[in-house]
């Protein structure tokens, strides 16, 4: 049986007391997280739109998608369908293949930069677009 009174709560301290100092955990050596595809697509769409000095409304109207939705796609908040991506690309004068090629180039550039110092095998694979022949 417990020595506590029936209506008395038992307190369990979650934080160390004021005199105790937390022990620092060793730094983790995790590789940098790869960017999400939707973030890269949005970055490329926004960069292309701004390079053409066009408004969000202009491109959304031409693509026949809502301006708020296009804004969310550009900010990486929405995972757009291939139809929406094709419409946005065409409104910017790009084919879907052109858009995806630019996004893939951006992914390779970011990935090779984040893996360059310690992963020579990864960066050489990136130079070959992921293809490597072994004899």
Z-matrix of the N, CA and C atoms (Angstrom, degrees):
N
C 1 1.442
C 2 1.520 1 110.86
N 3 1.293 2 116.17 1 156.17
C 4 1.452 3 122.25 2 -179.01
C 5 1.524 4 110.27 3 -85.51
N 6 1.334 5 115.37 4 149.59
C 7 1.459 6 119.79 5 178.15
C 8 1.521 7 111.08 6 -88.79
N 9 1.358 8 118.32 7 1.57
C 10 1.456 9 121.89 8 179.94
C 11 1.527 10 110.36 9 -78.13
N 12 1.314 11 114.82 10 150.80
C 13 1.463 12 120.45 11 173.58
C 14 1.527 13 107.87 12 -68.40
N 15 1.315 14 120.23 13 151.88
C 16 1.458 15 122.89 14 -174.20
C 17 1.524 16 114.66 15 -57.28
N 18 1.304 17 120.30 16 -33.89
C 19 1.465 18 121.94 17 -177.49
C 20 1.524 19 113.11 18 -104.26
N 21 1.306 20 118.26 19 18.84
C 22 1.450 21 122.18 20 -177.12
C 23 1.526 22 109.20 21 -102.65
N 24 1.335 23 116.95 22 130.29
C 25 1.466 24 121.67 23 -179.21
C 26 1.520 25 110.05 24 -85.08
N 27 1.291 26 115.61 25 145.29
C 28 1.459 27 121.47 26 175.40
C 29 1.520 28 107.59 27 -93.25
N 30 1.327 29 118.43 28 128.51
C 31 1.463 30 123.53 29 -176.43
C 32 1.520 31 109.19 30 -102.29
N 33 1.316 32 114.92 31 127.34
C 34 1.467 33 120.88 32 175.80
C 35 1.516 34 106.82 33 -113.48
N 36 1.322 35 116.83 34 119.08
C 37 1.450 36 122.13 35 -177.18
C 38 1.528 37 110.24 36 -72.73
N 39 1.336 38 117.11 37 126.35
C 40 1.461 39 121.76 38 179.07
C 41 1.523 40 112.46 39 -94.27
N 42 1.311 41 115.83 40 -27.17
C 43 1.461 42 120.33 41 178.74
C 44 1.513 43 108.65 42 -105.92
N 45 1.337 44 117.00 43 149.82
C 46 1.467 45 117.56 44 177.63
C 47 1.530 46 109.65 45 -65.79
N 48 1.310 47 115.38 46 150.47
C 49 1.463 48 119.16 47 178.85
C 50 1.518 49 109.69 48 -63.80
N 51 1.312 50 117.36 49 164.89
C 52 1.459 51 121.91 50 -173.37
C 53 1.519 52 113.26 51 -57.74
N 54 1.305 53 118.46 52 -33.04
C 55 1.457 54 120.62 53 -178.42
C 56 1.524 55 112.95 54 -77.45
N 57 1.321 56 117.45 55 -24.90
C 58 1.462 57 120.33 56 -177.49
C 59 1.521 58 110.59 57 -83.71
N 60 1.319 59 116.49 58 142.49
C 61 1.463 60 121.72 59 177.88
C 62 1.524 61 108.21 60 -109.36
N 63 1.330 62 117.16 61 135.92
C 64 1.461 63 118.81 62 178.65
C 65 1.525 64 110.64 63 -67.14
N 66 1.302 65 115.51 64 146.18
C 67 1.461 66 120.97 65 178.35
C 68 1.521 67 108.11 66 -81.00
N 69 1.319 68 116.42 67 128.26
C 70 1.462 69 120.82 68 -179.95
C 71 1.516 70 109.64 69 -70.60
N 72 1.320 71 115.80 70 130.49
C 73 1.462 72 118.82 71 178.32
C 74 1.519 73 109.02 72 -84.05
N 75 1.324 74 117.38 73 148.20
C 76 1.467 75 119.55 74 -178.79
C 77 1.520 76 110.02 75 -65.72
N 78 1.329 77 117.18 76 145.77
C 79 1.461 78 119.74 77 -179.90
C 80 1.527 79 109.97 78 -62.99
N 81 1.307 80 115.23 79 137.17
C 82 1.458 81 119.57 80 179.01
C 83 1.520 82 109.67 81 -83.39
N 84 1.298 83 115.67 82 145.26
C 85 1.461 84 120.51 83 -179.81
C 86 1.522 85 108.95 84 -106.33
N 87 1.335 86 114.63 85 65.81
C 88 1.451 87 120.06 86 178.18
C 89 1.519 88 108.89 87 -90.42
N 90 1.330 89 116.65 88 140.97
C 91 1.461 90 117.41 89 174.94
C 92 1.522 91 109.40 90 -68.42
N 93 1.321 92 117.59 91 152.55
C 94 1.455 93 119.67 92 179.09
C 95 1.529 94 110.25 93 -59.54
N 96 1.306 95 115.64 94 144.81
C 97 1.454 96 121.08 95 -179.35
C 98 1.527 97 109.72 96 -71.89
N 99 1.335 98 116.14 97 133.93
C 100 1.457 99 119.74 98 176.96
C 101 1.522 100 109.37 99 -69.25
N 102 1.323 101 116.74 100 146.23
C 103 1.459 102 119.05 101 -179.62
C 104 1.525 103 110.87 102 -68.65
N 105 1.309 104 116.05 103 155.75
C 106 1.451 105 120.78 104 176.77
C 107 1.529 106 109.45 105 -77.39
N 108 1.323 107 115.42 106 147.50
C 109 1.468 108 121.37 107 179.85
C 110 1.527 109 110.29 108 -57.48
N 111 1.337 110 117.29 109 -42.13
C 112 1.462 111 119.95 110 -176.96
C 113 1.532 112 111.44 111 -65.12
N 114 1.334 113 117.55 112 -31.60
C 115 1.471 114 120.42 113 176.47
C 116 1.520 115 110.55 114 -67.08
N 117 1.323 116 116.12 115 -43.28
C 118 1.463 117 120.25 116 -179.74
C 119 1.522 118 111.39 117 -66.03
N 120 1.340 119 116.76 118 -43.38
C 121 1.465 120 120.79 119 178.67
C 122 1.524 121 109.40 120 -59.60
N 123 1.312 122 116.61 121 -47.07
C 124 1.462 123 120.68 122 179.63
C 125 1.516 124 112.55 123 -60.74
N 126 1.336 125 116.68 124 -42.01
C 127 1.468 126 120.40 125 178.71
C 128 1.525 127 111.37 126 -61.33
N 129 1.329 128 116.61 127 -43.31
C 130 1.464 129 120.64 128 -178.72
C 131 1.531 130 110.15 129 -67.13
N 132 1.332 131 117.01 130 -44.19
C 133 1.469 132 119.54 131 178.83
C 134 1.524 133 111.18 132 -60.58
N 135 1.323 134 116.59 133 -46.81
C 136 1.473 135 120.08 134 -179.26
C 137 1.523 136 111.11 135 -64.29
N 138 1.324 137 117.15 136 -44.54
C 139 1.468 138 120.76 137 179.83
C 140 1.526 139 111.10 138 -59.65
N 141 1.335 140 116.21 139 -43.55
C 142 1.464 141 120.52 140 179.57
C 143 1.531 142 110.98 141 -65.96
N 144 1.321 143 116.95 142 -42.77
C 145 1.476 144 120.58 143 179.26
C 146 1.518 145 111.20 144 -62.53
N 147 1.326 146 116.73 145 -44.49
C 148 1.464 147 120.27 146 179.80
C 149 1.527 148 111.81 147 -68.03
N 150 1.315 149 116.97 148 -35.29
C 151 1.469 150 120.25 149 177.79
C 152 1.531 151 110.78 150 -63.82
N 153 1.315 152 116.35 151 -30.74
C 154 1.463 153 121.33 152 177.81
C 155 1.530 154 112.21 153 -87.43
N 156 1.344 155 116.08 154 0.35
C 157 1.458 156 123.46 155 -179.04
C 158 1.528 157 111.67 156 53.36
N 159 1.334 158 114.75 157 46.06
C 160 1.459 159 120.95 158 -179.91
C 161 1.516 160 109.61 159 -110.82
N 162 1.310 161 115.56 160 152.48
C 163 1.465 162 120.41 161 179.57
C 164 1.516 163 110.22 162 -85.64
N 165 1.300 164 114.36 163 159.80
C 166 1.459 165 121.36 164 175.92
C 167 1.533 166 109.75 165 -59.86
N 168 1.323 167 116.38 166 -42.18
C 169 1.462 168 121.42 167 -179.76
C 170 1.526 169 110.97 168 -62.37
N 171 1.310 170 117.32 169 -44.09
C 172 1.467 171 121.66 170 -179.48
C 173 1.527 172 111.13 171 -59.11
N 174 1.333 173 116.68 172 -48.87
C 175 1.462 174 120.97 173 -178.08
C 176 1.526 175 110.55 174 -68.46
N 177 1.325 176 117.38 175 -41.92
C 178 1.467 177 120.77 176 179.23
C 179 1.529 178 110.95 177 -62.30
N 180 1.331 179 117.13 178 -43.24
C 181 1.464 180 120.54 179 178.33
C 182 1.521 181 111.21 180 -61.81
N 183 1.314 182 116.67 181 -45.57
C 184 1.467 183 120.09 182 -179.40
C 185 1.533 184 111.84 183 -66.28
N 186 1.326 185 116.55 184 -34.46
C 187 1.468 186 121.07 185 179.77
C 188 1.533 187 111.53 186 -81.88
N 189 1.338 188 116.48 187 -10.61
C 190 1.464 189 122.25 188 -177.48
C 191 1.533 190 112.51 189 61.23
N 192 1.329 191 114.36 190 41.91
C 193 1.456 192 121.01 191 172.26
C 194 1.530 193 107.25 192 -127.29
N 195 1.315 194 116.92 193 158.28
C 196 1.468 195 118.26 194 -177.12
C 197 1.529 196 110.58 195 -70.90
N 198 1.326 197 114.15 196 147.01
C 199 1.457 198 119.70 197 179.44
C 200 1.536 199 111.89 198 -61.41
N 201 1.352 200 119.41 199 -43.84
C 202 1.469 201 118.31 200 177.95
C 203 1.536 202 112.62 201 -61.02
N 204 1.335 203 116.54 202 -36.31
C 205 1.468 204 118.86 203 -179.47
C 206 1.529 205 110.23 204 -68.55
N 207 1.337 206 117.02 205 -44.38
C 208 1.465 207 119.84 206 177.99
C 209 1.529 208 110.32 207 -60.66
N 210 1.322 209 116.66 208 -38.92
C 211 1.460 210 120.27 209 177.70
C 212 1.527 211 110.75 210 -60.94
N 213 1.324 212 116.49 211 -43.08
C 214 1.464 213 119.80 212 179.74
C 215 1.525 214 111.66 213 -67.62
N 216 1.333 215 117.28 214 -34.83
C 217 1.465 216 120.56 215 176.23
C 218 1.526 217 109.41 216 -64.88
N 219 1.334 218 116.73 217 -45.31
C 220 1.469 219 120.50 218 179.33
C 221 1.522 220 112.00 219 -61.76
N 222 1.320 221 118.00 220 -32.63
C 223 1.473 222 121.63 221 -179.53
C 224 1.515 223 112.69 222 -87.17
N 225 1.343 224 117.16 223 1.48
C 226 1.459 225 120.29 224 179.26
C 227 1.506 226 113.51 225 75.48
N 228 1.319 227 118.28 226 18.57
C 229 1.464 228 122.18 227 -179.09
C 230 1.520 229 112.60 228 -87.36
N 231 1.339 230 116.25 229 -22.90
C 232 1.464 231 121.00 230 -178.26
C 233 1.522 232 109.82 231 -122.96
N 234 1.313 233 115.22 232 141.93
C 235 1.468 234 123.32 233 175.58
C 236 1.532 235 105.40 234 -93.44
N 237 1.339 236 116.77 235 98.79
C 238 1.460 237 121.48 236 -173.67
C 239 1.526 238 111.44 237 -76.85
N 240 1.328 239 115.08 238 148.10
C 241 1.468 240 120.90 239 175.67
C 242 1.528 241 109.46 240 -71.96
N 243 1.322 242 115.61 241 165.53
C 244 1.463 243 119.52 242 178.52
C 245 1.523 244 110.98 243 -63.67
N 246 1.340 245 118.02 244 -31.86
C 247 1.469 246 120.75 245 177.85
C 248 1.528 247 110.88 246 -65.73
N 249 1.321 248 116.89 247 -43.33
C 250 1.464 249 120.71 248 179.27
C 251 1.523 250 110.16 249 -66.39
N 252 1.328 251 116.90 250 -42.78
C 253 1.468 252 119.49 251 179.09
C 254 1.523 253 110.98 252 -63.39
N 255 1.333 254 116.71 253 -41.08
C 256 1.467 255 120.31 254 178.80
C 257 1.527 256 110.21 255 -63.71
N 258 1.328 257 116.97 256 -42.59
C 259 1.466 258 120.59 257 -179.92
C 260 1.526 259 111.26 258 -63.70
N 261 1.318 260 116.86 259 -44.14
C 262 1.470 261 120.60 260 179.17
C 263 1.527 262 110.51 261 -65.69
N 264 1.327 263 116.66 262 -42.13
C 265 1.465 264 120.40 263 178.79
C 266 1.526 265 110.29 264 -61.97
N 267 1.327 266 117.35 265 -46.44
C 268 1.474 267 121.05 266 -179.12
C 269 1.525 268 110.90 267 -63.43
N 270 1.338 269 117.01 268 -37.51
C 271 1.462 270 120.04 269 177.26
C 272 1.525 271 111.52 270 -62.62
N 273 1.316 272 116.08 271 -25.77
C 274 1.471 273 121.31 272 178.37
C 275 1.526 274 112.47 273 -94.83
N 276 1.340 275 115.92 274 4.36
C 277 1.461 276 119.34 275 179.02
C 278 1.518 277 113.31 276 82.02
N 279 1.311 278 117.32 277 19.14
C 280 1.466 279 122.26 278 179.80
C 281 1.519 280 109.20 279 -114.04
N 282 1.313 281 116.33 280 152.76
C 283 1.449 282 120.35 281 167.71
C 284 1.518 283 108.69 282 -85.47
N 285 1.314 284 116.15 283 163.55
C 286 1.461 285 119.75 284 178.01
C 287 1.531 286 110.00 285 -60.04
N 288 1.328 287 116.87 286 -39.65
C 289 1.465 288 120.78 287 177.73
C 290 1.516 289 112.38 288 -61.38
N 291 1.350 290 116.73 289 -38.36
C 292 1.473 291 120.69 290 177.81
C 293 1.522 292 110.63 291 -63.19
N 294 1.337 293 115.41 292 -44.58
C 295 1.464 294 119.97 293 179.21
C 296 1.523 295 110.78 294 -60.98
N 297 1.325 296 115.67 295 -49.58
C 298 1.465 297 119.83 296 -177.39
C 299 1.524 298 111.47 297 -65.89
N 300 1.312 299 117.08 298 -33.83
C 301 1.469 300 120.74 299 177.29
C 302 1.532 301 110.67 300 -64.87
N 303 1.329 302 116.31 301 -42.88
C 304 1.469 303 119.56 302 177.74
C 305 1.531 304 111.27 303 -64.08
N 306 1.330 305 115.73 304 -39.93
C 307 1.467 306 119.82 305 179.15
C 308 1.527 307 110.07 306 -65.22
N 309 1.329 308 116.53 307 -43.06
C 310 1.472 309 120.63 308 178.84
C 311 1.526 310 110.57 309 -62.49
N 312 1.322 311 117.61 310 -40.94
C 313 1.467 312 121.20 311 177.12
C 314 1.517 313 111.75 312 -61.94
N 315 1.326 314 115.76 313 -40.24
C 316 1.460 315 120.63 314 177.85
C 317 1.530 316 110.81 315 -64.42
N 318 1.327 317 116.40 316 -42.04
C 319 1.465 318 120.90 317 178.87
C 320 1.528 319 110.73 318 -62.89
N 321 1.324 320 117.86 319 -44.11
C 322 1.464 321 121.38 320 178.60
C 323 1.514 322 110.37 321 -62.94
N 324 1.336 323 116.99 322 -42.51
C 325 1.467 324 121.02 323 -179.33
C 326 1.524 325 110.69 324 -62.49
N 327 1.319 326 116.75 325 -46.92
C 328 1.470 327 120.84 326 -179.25
C 329 1.522 328 110.76 327 -66.98
N 330 1.329 329 116.76 328 -43.52
C 331 1.467 330 120.57 329 -178.28
C 332 1.517 331 111.43 330 -65.27
N 333 1.324 332 117.97 331 -41.99
C 334 1.459 333 119.37 332 -178.55
C 335 1.518 334 110.99 333 -69.42
N 336 1.318 335 117.30 334 -33.20
C 337 1.465 336 120.61 335 178.13
C 338 1.518 337 110.88 336 -67.55
N 339 1.343 338 117.36 337 -39.93
C 340 1.460 339 119.74 338 -177.01
C 341 1.520 340 112.25 339 -79.61
N 342 1.318 341 118.92 340 -18.98
C 343 1.467 342 121.53 341 -178.54
C 344 1.522 343 113.15 342 -105.75
N 345 1.306 344 118.56 343 -6.24
C 346 1.460 345 122.34 344 -172.65
C 347 1.526 346 115.49 345 -55.04
N 348 1.342 347 121.16 346 -50.40
C 349 1.457 348 120.07 347 -170.84
C 350 1.524 349 115.15 348 -62.73
N 351 1.320 350 119.19 349 -42.64
C 352 1.456 351 120.24 350 -170.99
C 353 1.518 352 114.48 351 -111.52
N 354 1.300 353 118.28 352 -10.21
C 355 1.453 354 119.85 353 -172.26
C 356 1.523 355 110.81 354 -122.43
N 357 1.326 356 117.28 355 75.14
C 358 1.454 357 120.18 356 -177.37
C 359 1.522 358 111.18 357 -63.36
N 360 1.352 359 118.31 358 -32.52
C 361 1.445 360 120.53 359 179.55
C 362 1.528 361 110.56 360 -65.98
N 363 1.319 362 117.29 361 -40.78
C 364 1.458 363 121.20 362 -179.55
C 365 1.512 364 110.88 363 -65.51
N 366 1.340 365 117.46 364 -44.43
C 367 1.455 366 118.59 365 -177.37
C 368 1.523 367 110.86 366 -68.93
N 369 1.345 368 119.41 367 -33.28
C 370 1.456 369 119.33 368 177.19
C 371 1.520 370 110.20 369 -70.69
N 372 1.321 371 117.45 370 -33.53
C 373 1.461 372 120.48 371 175.91
C 374 1.516 373 109.72 372 -65.96
N 375 1.338 374 117.57 373 -39.76
C 376 1.458 375 120.97 374 -179.81
C 377 1.519 376 110.41 375 -63.83
N 378 1.325 377 117.25 376 -37.81
C 379 1.466 378 119.62 377 178.53
C 380 1.517 379 111.07 378 -61.72
N 381 1.324 380 116.57 379 -27.91
C 382 1.463 381 120.79 380 -179.00
C 383 1.522 382 111.70 381 -99.39
N 384 1.331 383 117.33 382 20.00
C 385 1.463 384 122.61 383 -178.93
C 386 1.513 385 112.56 384 53.55
N 387 1.308 386 117.67 385 35.31
C 388 1.455 387 121.15 386 176.07
C 389 1.517 388 114.34 387 84.38
N 390 1.337 389 118.09 388 1.17
C 391 1.464 390 120.35 389 -179.73
C 392 1.522 391 109.53 390 -104.33
N 393 1.289 392 115.53 391 135.47
C 394 1.467 393 121.07 392 178.88
C 395 1.507 394 108.36 393 -147.89
N 396 1.305 395 116.72 394 132.18
C 397 1.474 396 121.12 395 178.24
C 398 1.514 397 108.97 396 -105.19
N 399 1.314 398 115.93 397 137.44
C 400 1.443 399 121.40 398 178.93
C 401 1.508 400 108.41 399 -120.43
N 402 1.339 401 117.15 400 132.51
C 403 1.471 402 119.92 401 -179.90
C 404 1.507 403 110.93 402 -92.66
